[in-house]
Amino acid sequence: MDAALAREIMIRALQVVATDAAGQIALFPSWVCIPDEIALTFHDARLLFEGYCAEEGPPAEVLSMVMALDATLKALSGTRNQDFWTLEALREDIRWQHIREEATRILQALGAPPGPPRIDALYARGRGERGLGGDVAEE
């Protein structure tokens, strides 16, 4: 993997985080905890982005913004915040809106479009299950 691919993965993850709740819910299969998958997808992208962009990386302030967003999501993890990781919270909790706004600011700093979000090949799909691109797998 190279820095350009790591950047593209980060942009896609940020687009998932930045989209509205309905869009986020439509991206993921019904059998996952969607808020958790949003955070995990972003965290994994952050690890790649940080590691592969050291030499050709974005300005320091962009990396700092990415790290801060990851820290925000991490701080909201754990059993004391279990209500945050529900579909209801994803739709209604103001903290999710703030997280979306921060992801949008990072996308702007990267010069990337806000969407549409697209993540391919992360989940196996069963018959009739929506994939991350919104299509239906047929067997």
VENNORMO-V187939 format. One record per pair of residues at least 6 apart in sequence whose C-alpha atoms are under 8 Angstrom apart, sorted by sequence separation. I is the first residue (numbers start at 1). GAP is how many residues later the second one is. D is the distance in whole Angstrom. If there is no record, write none. Layout:
BEGIN
{{I	GAP	D} {I	GAP	D}}
END
This chain:
BEGIN
{{28	6	7} {83	6	7} {84	6	7} {90	6	6} {107	6	7} {108	6	8} {125	6	6} {130	6	5} {131	6	7} {17	7	8} {89	7	7} {107	7	6} {124	7	8} {129	7	6} {130	7	7} {16	8	6} {76	8	7} {123	8	7} {128	8	5} {129	8	6} {25	9	7} {84	9	7} {123	9	8} {127	9	8} {128	9	6} {24	10	8} {104	10	6} {122	10	8} {127	10	6} {128	10	6} {121	11	8} {126	11	6} {127	11	5} {120	12	6} {125	12	6} {126	12	8} {127	12	6} {50	13	7} {119	13	6} {120	13	7} {24	14	8} {118	14	7} {119	14	7} {118	15	6} {46	20	7} {17	21	6} {46	21	7} {16	22	7} {17	22	8} {46	24	8} {13	25	8} {17	25	7} {43	27	6} {13	28	6} {14	28	7} {42	28	7} {13	29	5} {69	30	7} {39	31	8} {10	32	7} {13	32	6} {69	33	7} {39	34	7} {69	34	8} {10	35	5} {9	36	6} {10	36	7} {10	38	8} {6	39	7} {10	39	6} {9	40	8} {66	40	7} {65	41	7} {6	42	6} {7	42	6} {6	43	5} {62	44	7} {3	46	7} {6	46	6} {7	46	8} {6	47	7} {62	47	7} {62	48	7} {3	49	5} {36	49	6} {2	50	6} {3	50	5} {35	50	5} {1	51	8} {35	51	6} {33	52	8} {34	52	8} {35	52	7} {58	52	7} {3	53	7} {33	53	8} {34	53	7} {3	54	7} {35	55	7} {21	69	6} {22	69	8} {21	70	5} {20	71	8} {20	80	8} {18	81	7} {19	81	7} {17	82	7} {18	82	4} {17	83	6} {18	83	7} {18	84	8} {18	85	5} {17	86	6} {18	86	5} {15	88	7} {14	89	6} {15	89	8} {14	90	7} {27	91	8} {14	92	8} {15	92	8} {14	93	7} {29	94	8} {19	95	8} {11	96	7} {18	96	7} {19	96	7} {29	96	8} {19	97	8} {19	98	7} {15	99	6} {16	99	8} {30	99	8} {15	100	5} {29	100	7} {30	100	8} {11	101	7} {15	101	7} {16	101	5} {29	101	6} {15	102	5} {16	102	7} {28	102	7} {29	102	6} {15	103	8} {27	103	8} {28	103	7} {29	103	7} {13	104	8} {27	104	7} {28	104	5} {12	105	6} {27	105	5} {12	106	6} {13	106	8} {26	106	8} {27	106	6} {12	107	6} {27	107	6} {26	108	7}}
END
